[in-house]
Amino acid sequence: MVERTLTVRVARIARQTPEILSFELAHPAGRPLPGYQAGAHIDVHMPGGFSRQYSLARADGGDASTYLIGVKREAASRGGSASMHARVREGDLLPISAPRNTFPIHAEAKRHVLLAGGIGMTPLLAMAQALAREGADFELCLFVRSEEHLAFADALREPLLAPHVRVHFDDGDASRKINLRQLLAVRRPGTHLYVCGPGGFMQAVRNAAAHWPEDVVHAEYFAAPADAAGGTGKPFVLRLAERGITVPVAGDQTAVDALHAFGIDIPVSCEQGLCGTCVVGCEGEGAEHRDFCLTRSERAHKVALCCSRAKGDELVIAL
């Protein structure tokens, strides 16, 4: 189950804001890249041995000739964003994963409200472009510090997209700022909400939309919230239904670690329950879910093994 990677060439690097660079990635031989749906992300393996997930910031127009990502240089970077900014150059070759989507557009929605904080705009920009092409009913609201910190401004000004875009500048005219509680006070029937951004912004949206049904609020996190439970806890046993074997998971182990120690390879990436790489099927309601990528309905039959555990003594998984 080793994850397949593909090699791409860095075709173009552009400065979007003082802290954000965009990277356009192409096939080295000029061939099309694997297609994807808006909201998808890729893992980028970069110099220094780092691997990070980045959302694709442009809707797939049908040919996927290039991928576009935005990378913010984080002051408290663990090395990933610093490596992309300081060590990656145009013409370099980078291994990446195929696109994965744990943050899709919900086609059943009658209206879509997209809320982005800062660099969290990247998956939502692709969603907005896809929705605009479909003639869907949607609104893209961006919350950024200042006009100088607004990334992908040219894309936002495109005639098809611009009428659907609202921008909140922290340092801007108070009369033009967006009040989250007012914006989300009333949910029109059939409306779905999508949110991505820093932890504080995510929590503010969650608070303002606390009265919305859980299954219509969709979120993608950059990192697990500070109060997240993590992947350790009391010991339990994994029962692998397809293999007919059991694997013990110690209290200081994650399920993924226990499987790896047993010789069973499970692909992992973020190891925080964010990306969905390690999600497998599970049986019943035996999982104690600690992820941030599965919906409530998905949790009835799936589990993220990097962080979730068993409620009781055993968890049955489809492996």
N, C-alpha and C positions, 0 to 999 in steps of 0.2 A: 504493500500500500504506500510505497514511497511516492511522494508527489512529483509529477513530471514538471520540469521547468523548460522554458524556451529562452533563447537568447535574442535580445533586441539591441539595436543601435540607437544611441542618443542622437536624434536628428537635429534637435534644436533646444536650446535653453534660453528662456526669456525671464527678465525680472518683472514681476507683477506688482510687488510692493517692496518696501525696505526689508521685509522679512520673508517674503515668499518668492520662490522661483518656480516657473513651470518647466516641465520636461516633456518634450514630444518624443515618443519612442516608436521606432519603425523596425520592420523585419530587415536584417542585414542584406538579404538578397532582393528586397523590394516586394516580396510576396505579401498577400493579405495576412493580417493577424487574426486569431480566433475572434469570432463575434461575441457580443455581450449585450445584456440588457441594462438600461440606465439604473444606476445605484450600485453597480458592480465595483469590485476593487481587485487589485493585484498585489501579490507580495513582490517586493523588489529586493534582490540580494545585491548588496553594495560593498564597496571597498571597506576593509576592516572587519569583515565577517558579519556585518549587521544584516538583518532582514526586517523590513517594515512593510506594513500594509498602507497602500494609497488608493483612494477612490479614483475612478476614471472620470475626468471632469468634462467630458464631451459625449453627447449621445452618439451611439453607433449609427451612422447613416446607411448601413447596409454593406459597406466594403471593409470597414475596420482597417484602413491602410495604416493608421497610426493610433497610438494610445496617448492621451494627454493626462498628466498628473500635476498636482500642485504640492510643493513641499515647503512648509514653514520652518524656518530655522528657530528652534526652540532654545530659549536661554538655559533651560535645565535639561538639554538634550542628553540622552544616554549614549549618543554616538551616531544614531541613524541619520537625523536631519543634518547634523554637522558634516557627516561623510558626504551626503548628497550635495551640500552647498560648497564644500571646500575641495572635494576630491574628484567629483564626476565632471567630465568635460564633453563637449560635443564630439561625436565620433566614437566615444567609448562604447564598449559592449557590456551589457548587464544581463544576468540571468533573472527572469521573472517567472511567476506562476501564471497559469491560465486564469482568466477572470473568473471570480466567484461572486455570487450575489446573495447576500443575506439581508438586503435592504431594497427590495423591489418595489416598483409601482404596483398598486393594487387596482387591477383593471375594473373591479366591481364598483369602485368608488364613483360617485356622481360629481364630486368636487374634491380637489386636492389642495391642501394648504402646506406649503414648504417653508420651514423656518430654519435659517442657517446663522450660526455665530462664527464670524471670522472664516478661517480656512475650512470650516464645516460646510462651506458652500459647494465644495467640489462634487459630491455625489448629487446634491440637489440641483446644481446647474445642469448636469446631464439629464436629470429627471425633467426639469423645466423645458429643456430643448425638445425632449421626446414628446412631452405633453403638448407643447405648442404645435409641433408638426401634426399631431393627431386632432388638433382643434378642441382639446379638452378644456374643461373649466378648472382653472387653477390660479394660485397666487404664490409668488416667490418673495418672501420677506427676508432681507439680509440685514444683519446687525453687525456693524463694524465700528472701529474706533474713530476713523476719520476718512475723508475721501482718499487720502494718500494710502490708506490701508485696504482699499477695495480692489480685490484681485479680479482678473478676467473682465475688466470693465468693457472692453470692446465687444465681447460676447453678450454681455447684458444689454448693450445698446442695439443689438440686432433687431430689425423691425418686427419680426415675428414674436420675439421674446419681450421686448421693452414694455409693452402695455401691461404685462402681468407682473412687473417687478416693482417692489417697494424697498427703499434703502433707508435704514435707521443709522445715522451717524451719532456716536456718543457726544461728539463735540459740535453737533449741528444745531440748527434752529429747533427750539423746543416744540414749536407747533407742527413740525414735520416728523417728530419722533414717533415710534410705534409703541403703544401701550399694550403689553402682552395680555394683561387681564381683560382689557376691553376687546382686543382682537379675538380672544378665545372664549369670551363670556357666553356666547350663544353658538351652539353647533348646529349648522343646517343639516337636515337629514341627508344621509349618504356621503357626508364629508369625512375624509381621512386626513390625518395630520402626520407629517414627516419632519423629524428634527435631527440636526447634527451640529455639533460644536463643542466648545470647552465645557468642563463639568459644571461650572456655575451657571452657565447659560442653559444647559440641559435641565438642571434642577428647577430653574426659574420657569421654563416652559412646562415641565411636569406639574409644578405647583399651579400654574395658571390653567392647565387643562385637566386638573384633578377630577372634574366632573364628567369628562369625556369617557366613553366606553374604552376599556383597555385595548380591545382588539382593533380599534381604529387609530391608535397612536403608535407610530413606528419610529424607532430611534436607532441611530448608529453612533456608538461611542468611540472616541479616540483612545481612551484608557478606562479601565474599570474605576468606578467611583471610589472615593477614599474609604467609604464605609463598607466596601464589598467584602464578602466573607472569605474569599480565597478558596483554595482547593484542598485544604487539609481538614481533619476532623476525626470522628470516631472510626475505628476499623470496620470494614464490611467485605463482602465477597461479591465479585463480578461473576455472573454465570453467562457464559458465551453460548447462546442457544444453538447456533449453527455448528459449533465445534463439539458441544457436549462436554465442556470442561469448565472448571471454576478457577478463578484467579483471586487470591487474597489481596486486599488493598489495606496497607497499614495506615494508622492515623496520621502519620507525617508524610504520606504519599498521595499523589493524585492518581486517579484511575489510569491516566495515560502513562505515568511513570511505572505503575505496577505492570501494565501490559507490556511496556518496553522491556522491563526486567525479565518478563516471562518469555521474551523473544517474539512478541507480536507487535509489529510496527503499525503505529497509528500516526498519520500525518498531523503535525501541529504547526502553528505559526505564532499567534499572539500570546497564547497560554494564559489568557485572561477572560475567556468566554466571549470575545468580541467578534471574531472573524468567521466562525463556523467551520473552520478546517477540520476539527476533530469531532464533529457531530455525527452520531450514528443512531440507528433505530433502537428503541427500547420498548419493553413490554410493561403494560400496566401503569400504575401510578407510584412506582417504587423509587423514583428519582427525587432527590433534593436538588432542585435546579438553582444554579448560581450564575448562570450565563446572562449575557446582555444581547444575544443575537436571535433567540427563538421567541416566537409569539406564544401566547397562552395555548392556542390550539395546537401548535407544533409540539409543545412540551408534553402533550398527551401521548406522543409516540416517538419522540426524539430526545437525545440528551447530549450535552457538550462534555466530553470526557476530561478536558483539561482542568475543569473547575468543579463540576457537579459531583455529587456523591449519592449514596443510598439513604433513604429515610430510615430504613431499618437495617437488617443484617445482610440483605442481598439485593442486588440490582441485576435484572436480566437484560442483556443487550443483544442486538442482532449482529453478531460476529461469529 
